[in-house]
């Protein structure tokens, strides 16, 4: 969370746009899984995760990011899993 707060501070100070690519909840939290896999990779290689579970992880991450208070007019958040197909 501290990392996101620092990024928000940079956005506020420099009044710049921010693009956030959601590829895995572990990446955003700074905590890779035991195999270092991202959520989209977890779906491909760990068959116990469904597409719906992976998308729920991504939506949860987006809510956490939005809660930090980034400028919505200058912030673009997208899911690698959904955006790229």
Residue pairs with C-beta under 8 A, 6 or more apart in sequence:
1 64
1 68
3 30
4 28
4 64
4 65
4 68
5 68
7 18
7 70
8 68
8 69
8 70
10 16
11 18
11 70
11 71
11 74
11 75
12 71
15 74
16 74
17 74
17 75
17 76
18 70
18 71
18 74
18 75
18 76
19 75
19 76
19 77
19 78
20 65
20 75
20 76
20 77
20 78
21 78
21 79
21 80
22 28
22 39
22 58
22 61
22 62
22 77
22 78
22 79
22 80
22 81
23 38
23 39
23 40
23 80
23 81
24 37
24 38
24 39
24 40
24 41
24 42
24 57
25 39
25 57
25 58
25 60
25 61
26 32
26 33
26 37
26 38
26 39
27 38
28 61
28 64
28 65
33 42
35 45
37 45
37 46
38 80
39 49
39 54
39 57
39 58
39 81
40 54
40 80
40 81
42 49
42 54
43 49
43 50
43 51
43 53
43 54
43 81
54 81
55 79
55 81
55 82
58 79
58 81
58 82
62 77
62 79
65 77
66 72
66 77
